[in-house]
Amino acid sequence: MTGRVVGGAYRIGELLGRGGMGEVYAAVGPSGEAVAVKFLHPSHAESPEMAARFRREARIAARISSPYVARVLGAGKDRTGELWIAFERLYGESLEACLRRERTLGLATVSWIVDHVLQGLVAAHAAGIAHRDLKPGNVFIEEGTKRARILDFGVSKLREPGVETQHPHLTATDDSLGTPAFMAPEQMDMASEVDGRADLYSAGVVAFVALAGALPFSGETMGALAHFKRYFPPKTLAEVTGTAWSPAIEGYLRRLLEVRPDDRHPDADAALREWRRVRAARS
């Protein structure tokens, strides 16, 4: 793989990592810029569903223009038949990796991470895109900066008025997509029908976990989690950590974690504005 040029522009370097969908390699772009290129695993390329999902990730992510979303530079099929997506290369670690090491983060750090995640969601939702898998593993903290980026739009949903955007092979399986611990209740019922307010719920769980080091719900299985989310209020930060928290912070997270989408913030922009008011009140 090393030394190959894909898309006539990206020279492949060392392997950066492997995942369920494929492999990611370091690469150098046409102007010498650092790039990361993701290849769909050949075994998945034989599946029309997986190939369609991979292509959709590139198409959807490329529609979003935000400093808080990893930028897609190009995508295509190599001469060997392998599907690839080129992203700007980011240096740092995921929020998941950070929390494995630190367990919790201080409110000052979580404040800007949540702010950036919400800004990324504002841009995604403005483009008609619901992420549907926001979790610590898909939030990247750039090394040496105070910037967080949203990654991985592989299970996202693109909605355009009057346009059918779902691939026929993806419609049924979309109902089981996402990560249960971070899913909104309605996504556990019918993922194909959710809108951006499901992402706000997930952002609330991400913020809670970063502050408390634990989920605001009980349940080891998807069924138990779904039952708790639908019929019980989420735990408070105080209940999980044993220390008092600002009523404004507790109230903000409680609203993001409302069972009914209509009881959450109406959109990511409103959630961002309120988050900034809560932060300013503590300054």
C-alpha positions, 0 to 999 in steps of 0.5 A: 500500500505504501507509495501508491497514489490514489485519485491521482493526488494522494500518495499513501504512507504508513498505516494509522489504524484499522476499524470495522469498516476498513483501514486508515493510512497517512498520505501526502496531498498534491501540495504536500499537505498531510492527509488521512485516507480511509479505504473500505475493507475489500470484504465490505466492498462486495456488499452493495449496502456497505459500499453505498454507506461508504460512498454516502459518508463521503458525499454527506461529509463533503457538504459540511463546511465548518472548522469543527467538522473533519473536512473531506478532501476527495473520494473515489474508487482506486484502479484496484477497485478499492473505495477511498475517502481522503480527509484532512489529517488531524493530530491529537486524540478522540474524546473517548481516548482522553476519558479513558485516561482522565476519566473526567474533565473539568467544566472549563475544558468540557465548556469549549468541547461542547461549544465546538460540538454544537457549532459543528452540529449547527453546520451539519443540520444547516446542510440537512444532515443528522449525524446519528452517532455522536459519541466520545469516539467521534469527537476529536480533540486536536493536539496543542489546540483548544478545538474539537471536531466531529468525525465519522458521518458513516451512519448520518442521514441527509434530508432534502425536501422533495428528494429521496436521499436514502439508498434502497438497501439502507432504509431497513437497516437504518432503524438499528444504527447508532450507539445505544448508550448515546442514542435518543429514545426515538432513535432506538425506535426508528433511527430512519425517522430522527432529525437533528434533535436526536443529535442534541440528545447525544451531545447531552450524553457526551457532555454528561459523561465527560463531566461525571465519568458515567452515563446518566442512565442505567442498563447493560443491554439495549432493551434496558437502556431503552426502558430507562430512557423512556420511563425514568428521568436521567440521573443528575450530575450530583447523583453520579458524582456526589457533589453539588453542581450549578442548577443552570448546568443541571437544568441545561443537561436535563433539557437536552436529555428530555424524552420527547424531542419537542421538549429539547432545544428546537435546534442546535443553534438554540442549544449553543446560545443557551450553553453560552449563556450558562457558561457566561453565568458561571464566569 
